[in-house]
Amino acid sequence: VQLVESGGGLVQPGGSLRLSCVASGFTFTNYVINWYRQAPGKERELVALINSPGSSTNYADSVKGRFTISRDNAKNTVYLQMNSLKPEDTAIYYCRLRRSLYDDYWGQGTQVTVSS
């Protein structure tokens, strides 16, 4: 299993970024995929998740209305569109595949910095 995130960077407050998570090594269409983030000195937190067909999503309250998770099953890719970014969105963003308690995979993360 491999999860590779990309798309992070430095953006001004109010700006936008789109993160991508490309998956390989498993049957992508069978599983929920999650986006998490971890800010300096804070615990890793769930940002958004999407079910296997892409018909159902869920978001942390802090990002509702600003972030959108989607997936392209033909490309084995999950996206996180982030709009109206705030300095408190600064974190390393990770995608996660959890198939069971002991079958749990994370990508290497991509840094998002929101600063003027």
Order of alpha helices (4+ residues) and beta strands (2+ residues): beta-beta-beta-beta-beta-beta-beta-beta-beta-beta-beta
